[in-house]
Amino acid sequence: MPDVENPKNNRSQIWDFEPRISKILRSFLTIFSVFGIVQVIIVAISRMFYPFELEWIEGLTVELVNRIIEGKSIYCPPSIEYIPMVYTPLYHYLGALVSKISGVGFAPLRALSLVSFLFSLFILFKIIFEITKDKFWSLVGIGLFSLSFAFCGFWFDLARIDTFANFMLILSFYFLLQKNASSIFFAAFSSFFAFYSKQSNFIVTIFLLIPLFFESKQRFLIFILYYIGLALVSTLAENYFTNGWYLFWNFLSPMAHQLEWSRLITFWTTDLIPSYPIFFVLIGLFLIGHFDLKECPKSEYYLYFLVGTFLNSYIFRLNYGGFLNVFIPLATSIAILFPVFLGQFVKRLNASNNSQNLAYVFVLVQFIVLFYNPFLQIPKKLDEKVGWEFISKIKNLGSEVFIPGHSYISRYGGKKSFAHYVRINEFLSNKGKERDGFYRELIASLSGHRFSAIILDSDISIPEIEKYYYKSGQIIKGKAFYTVVGKSRPQEIWLPKNE
């Protein structure tokens, strides 16, 4: 009970209580951060050796790596058998190198992504520690990034380019923050590798060049010379050896992509603000001058990194096919600035126990908002069983089977694989002689009944198929064998119409 006769004792009890609350909250958040990291690792390991797609473009990545190993070009004229991806190739080259040792499949590519994620956490920890000088806040930052797994579409461990490309971006940012002479060379090379893995990363690099220019003209020029030099040499070499198709697929073709204008609004109302409400509260406090980053070394780099990653994610989320993976760079910059903002917030309030507790509550709320059920992202044994049963069925369907939503499956069944639906759909929306030539080949293949069967996802529509094939029924029933990311599977079987 409060001591009414001696108010000083009451005050002493209150001040004794606040540090205990701080200690409890701090311990709880440490556990929560570690749990967020371990959760991603457990999910990744649990599904690494799953022999089918976790997301419906993973199979195309495997097919692309297989082409490299077979000595085929990954940038070539479009055909019914293969339409190139619109990404620069470094991840695929590395994937082919690993796959030559381990064998072609999903596991080596997913392992490459998981390793990239783990190294990303290590570098992010070092970046945050350099500005906060606090291991707790550094752990909070990488815990926050790990908990963005769901926000980013459960993408960190997929056989896709994004996690590796983002690691190169993080590495570049880290080297730009260093003061030693050699760091600028490493920064330029890392930025180039980020570009050579996913060309859209050049947007982030452009914004990081702004503070670099004002900090040191000499370092800026060194960076520019190496970065542009490497980008030009790689582009010219790739373009020469692919007869111009490298430039077409990676830079010209993406410009024709359709945009989904509704995402101008839903980017904020559906994607970003509901996922990071506390971060936007801190952004608001920062903008009205409740705290600033003037005391933080190289604070301008952090802010420009946020702006660059924000624009990168915003622009590519507007693409018709822009999925949640476009948020990975933005989630990275938020994970860096969130603990930095909170550190400044506490400092502005004189680092009292009350202000620390409020900061810890902010973190807790933000963590809870991002929390997800990891078990929903791990395929079940039934999924694998149904997958192999499906493979057995397509082996008996004739010489050539067209499965545009999951092109890799044809090869699993001992048959030739063909172009992926995503690339077909995107390419048919383009204009030009390349598109027209492909369209003629597509019609010729369908009208001539080249395929003994076509198997489509239930939500895939290719009007040209309906002219020459009819829907015979479902080849897979029940609720198994859907991809855990995006929920797709081959389902409807179409057979040639009688003349």
C-alpha positions, 0 to 999 in steps of 0.5 A: 500500500502507498505510504500516505504519511511519507510521500517520498517513499511512494515516489521511491517505489514508483521509480523502483518499479519503472526500471523493472518494467523497462528490464522486463520489456527489454528482455521480452523484445530481445526474445521476440526479435530472436524468435522472428529471426529463428522463425524465418530460418525454421520455415526456410529449412523446413521447405528448402527440399520441397521438390515443387514450387513454393511460388509459381515463378520458382519453376521458371527460375529453375528452368532458366538455371538449367538452360545456363548449365546446358549452354543455352542462351537465357536471352534469345528470341521469344518462342513457344518453348521459352520466353526470357525473364526480364531480370539481369542474370547474376543470381542465375549465374551463381545458381547455375554454379551451385547447381552444377555441384549439387544438381539442378533443382529448387534446393540449391537456389533456395539455399543461396537465398537463405544464405543471402538473408543471413548475411543481410542480417549480419550486415544490417546489425553492423549498420544499425550498431554503427549509428546507435552504438547499442546491441539491443537496438541493433537486434530490434532492427534485424528482428523487425526485418525478419518479421517483415517476412509476411509483408514481403510475400514470404520471399526471403528463401525462395528460388528467386533473385530478390533476397540476393539482390537486396543483400548486394544493396545492403552491402553497398550501403554498408561500404558507403558508410565506411571512412577507409579509402578502399570502402568506396571501391567495395561500395561501387562493386556491390552496387553493380552486383545489385544492379546485375542481379536486379536492374531496378536497384539502380534507383536506390543507388541514384539516391545514395549518390546524392549524399556521397556527392556532398560528402566527397566529390572525389569518392563520388567520382570514383564510385561513378567511374567504377559503377557506370564502367562495370554496368556499361561493360557488362551490358555491352558484353551481354548484348553482344553475345546475345545479339541484342536480346539482353538489352531488349529483355532487360530494358526495353521490354519492361517499359511496355508493362501495364500499370495498375493505377489503383495501387497508387492508393492501395500502396498506402491504405492496404500495403504500407500503413497497416503494416508499419503504423508505428514507423509512420508515427515516428516519421510524423514526429520526425517531420514536425521536428520532435526529434532530428538526426543531426547528432547521428553520423552520416544520417543523410545516407539513412534518409536517402536510402529510405527515399530510394527504397520507397520509390523503388517499391512504389514504382514496381508495385504499380506494375500489373505483376508487381507482387509483395516481393517489391517491398524487400528493399523498403522493409530493409530501410525501415528496419534500419531507421526504426531503431534509429528513430526510437533512439533519438526519440528516447534521447529527446525525452532525456532518456528517462525510464518512462520514455524508454518504456514508451519506446519499448511499447512502440516496438512491441506494437509494431512487432505484433502488427507484423506477426504471422503464422509460420506453419501456413507457409510450410508445404504438407506431406500431402502436397508432395504426394499429390504432386508426384501423383500429378507427375505420373498422370502427365507421363501418360498424356502423350509426347508434349504437354503444355503446362504454362502456369508451371512449366518446369513440371513437364520436365519432371514428367520426362517431357519438354518444358515450354514458355511460362504463362506470366511471360506469355501474358506479359509479352502478348500485351506488348507491341512490335514485330517480336510479339507478332512473330511469337503470336503466329507461332503460338497460334500455329502450335495450338491450331495444329494441335501440337500438344496432346494436352494443355493443363491450366490453373483455374484462374489462367485464361488464354483465349487462343487455347479455347478456340482449339482445345476444350476443357475436359475436367480437373486433373487435380481435385481436393485442396492439396498441391497449391503453392504456399505463396500465391495459391496456384496449381495446375488443375484443368485439363484441356484436350484438342477439339476434333476437326 
